[in-house]
Amino acid sequence: MFLRGDVEPVAVWLDPSGLPNRLVYRGTRYRVIDTPTKLGIEPEWPSGISHPPADVTLAPGWRATGRAEDQELTVLVFDLRLTPTGWVAERVFE
């Protein structure tokens, strides 16, 4: 289920191969429990836009499932993207 679509800053730690393995989202620490999937660099345009700009690309990103290190063992799926000001969670799913 889709939870949030607001871009929020997150702290992300990468393993030696460059994949996210830990993150902090809204003050809660999460461990990545799957193999992250690379996000596309082409934005998805709404169907009402007939002539989207051709030269727009997004920064690299990852979709990763994280389990919280809390009592409830919350599991969320994060779309993480690196921006010029740091990592953000573009979307979060339950």
Buried (B, 14 or more C-beta within 10 A) or exposed (E): EEEBEEEBBBEBEBEEEEBBBBBBBEEEBBBBEEEBEEBEEEEEEEEEEEEEEEEEEBEEBBBBBBBBEEEEEEBBBBBBBBEEEEBBBBBBBE
